[in-house]
Amino acid sequence: MVDLGALRRRDALRVLAACMVDWWLPRRLQAQGPRRSTRPDRRVIVVTFGGGARYEDTLAPEGWINIPHLAREIVPQGLVYPVARYEGLTGHFNSTGALVTGCRQDVDAYGSEAPLTPTIFELFRKEYALPPEEAWVIATNKSFGLMGGSKLRAYGDPFSANVVLPKQLLIETIKAAVSTDGGPGVEDRQVLAARMMSALDEGYEGFGWKVFESGRGLGAELKSTLAKSLLDYFNDPTVPTSGDELTFFITKEIMNRLAPSLLVVNFWDIDIAHYGAYSLYLEAIKRTDRLVHELWQHVQALPQYRDRTTLLVVPELGRDSDVAGNGFANHRSGDDSCRRVWLVAVGAGVPRGTGTERPIRTADVAPTVAGILGFKMPECEGRPLAELVF
Amino acid sequence: MQFDAGLTGDAAALARGHAAVLTRLPATVHAFILVELHKWGTLFSAEQRYQRALLDHLTDLPQPELVRATAAIARIEAEAGCDRIARGNPARFQDEAQALLRKRRLLPAWRTAIDELFAMLDPALNARLYPPDAPRRLVVQLYAGDIAVQPDQLWGRFKGAGIRIPLDLAAAPSPDAFRRALFGAHADGAITLLDPSAGSENATPLDRWIIESHQALHDLSGEAGIRGGASPEARGTGGGVIGLSYERLRDYRDQLTRALYRKIETGVDSPQAFAAYARSLTIAPAADALLHADDIVRTFIREVLLTGNGTLFVNNTFVEWAAVQALRRAQPRILVTRYGVRDKLKPFSSLLLFSQPRASDQIPLIEDPVGSFIDVEQLSYYVWLNAEKSAAYRRKTLYLFLAEGIDQMLAVRPDVDRQPAEAPSAATLADVNATIAAWLGVPVRESVGRPIPTIIS
């Protein structure tokens, strides 16, 4: 039995990590297939500047103040498409589903259904016969458990991406740590657990969200390692303050340890706009801008990624306009403001310091990824971004 | 099979009187109207008037015109197979029809058709409900003195709309004095603006609303009621104004939050199921949390807290969302909002008090006066935008924006688009109060101010 109340914080974290290993190990073990040498030399990271960000608050001139890193450092190195559009249902799952499939999706908005058409992860892994560690979704949005693969019989679990939801990972770890029996301190642990759950389990869009189990489970050892890293990170004085920082941290861990060819990183804290506090929404935009920049710096620091990685940054959807829609707090009106987004590409195969007013669609992301990584994309609504070199 | 709405009283009589037209409507529209009528007892009088006007207008429409207006909806319903859904309970029919439309990928088309129907109906309904000679209205939006106001950025969202009027605050050196002068507190405690007995004989508490993050205006209003001789019971049940205070509703918010979390802990199938559970909660705010407590207001507050994102957690979001809903539903003649400083959100790392997880170790709440200014600039703008979307307020309303301790205000009269030729001279808060009284036609006693000509002329 562990009395957390009697422990110092650092000690408590060590105990938690130990509990966590016990928690994970009995869970299903995943066979990790042998890595083939056929994986392409290029790498792609797609970052959703996510949670719903309006053009006027980001890439429009009046929004540059909120995205200083993108505006001053990333865009000058890459290519910007200021006019991108998303045409589907304006919820997070379907809009992100369009990004990873190239097709409009119309499934349950809260993540109980997988995409209807094949994802880039399945297509990539199937064509190259790659192990699961080559394709990842790291998501702050807890409803993204099924984002890694479609519901198609010929694809699905055997070829889908690893999906990791860092906040949920931490929750499960904490649950394990506090699941001891009664005794001194147990009341405090329950209070702690309740507070942790309520803090980490929030959905900005309202209560009642459910976490749907990813089609593919992570390997137990890998999951344990990642969760331990997460807790160690909490022990750092510069602790994270948001779900997106956890997502960024886990993304770096995965890049460092596995160097996968394809990652989709879902930042989502911008959706705090649903709380109706404009300043918090702007803060989240600024934080996402910083994290994108730090991610790009991390790419430059890793030999496995430097000079061979293409980074695509795109909001999966916007938010309602003040006048025609329901304002920044929502993204369900379907007005132009919640469909108008943008895309920034930087890195390998991307012309430097350019931009094009050519309108594109967020559905173009998937075939563009296919072009860069060299796998076949079935007929879809999107078209590869011709300005990039494949 | 017919709908069985279970209506009683006035709602049943209204439905009976318009039974013929109801049966000619597409089923989803028919069900929608019955669901609204079922809520009759918790509808504001403005909403009841709207339902009457809607049914009267639909009845008056020539049959071919009604068929033409609803043809797109009927076609989509047929394509979806809505006729195979059992009628019976209209609310259940509505839920099942929505699910079916969603499943058949017809929901966007159906929504468009509904929007088109009401776009066709609304001008006639507005003409019936809001004639040009309807009484003038007033919306006052006030920022608390502890918000970190940036005077050079104040009301920046309005981009040139309205008139900026300098204020002479010599007689109002404190936030409390500011509020008393603005709302016309007299020596005997009477406050003209917040007193429903002033002005129209037909005025009711539902005509005057105060919605605030804290409770300064409630204190002012309550003080006036006490000095004016009203008993707490009278103030609690009939007199005064409608008052919604995020702070005063703290216990109620806590009860709701606990109930919701208990439900989450026991498992929730979907957000829709969770919303249904929230609707079923019968928790009510205590009477002493409200200036005027009746079932309509209690139901309104519960809906504001359960359907407005963030209204349970962020005080100014509560103010904005409640104000927008009040404008849309209750349509008060006077609405006063007062925004305050919200607390900073705790970083979730602050909850990891592993070493000493005791209540005394919890990180204290920290206020965010700077962020609050950014928030309220947007939120007060949204209240104005939403008011102007309503025919009840458009071209009939004076909007005043003030910040305690700040020597300027913004006055917006959308029915007057000309800017004054000369910069207005400084006004006192007594002048602002006299301006409000003159605008509303409310008699003012002991007034030491004069109406501001730039606004009233």
Interface residues (C-beta under 8 A of the other chain):
Chain A: L4 G5 L7 R8 R9 A12 L13 L16 D106 Y110 S112 D188 R189 V191 L192 R195 M196 S198 A199 L200 D201 Y204 E205 G206 F207 G208 W209 K210 F234 V239 P240 T241 S242 H274 Y275 G276 A277 Y278 S279 L280 L282 E283 D322 V323 G327 F328 A329 N330 G334
Chain B: R105 P108 R157 L260 Y261 I264 V268 D269 S270 P271 A273 F274 A275 A278 G308 N309 G310 T311 F313 V314 N316 T317 E320 W321 R342 L345 K346 P347 F348 S349 L351 L352 L353 F354 S355 Q356 P357 R358 A359 D368 V370 G371 S372 I374 D375 E377 Q378 L379 Y381 Y382 L385
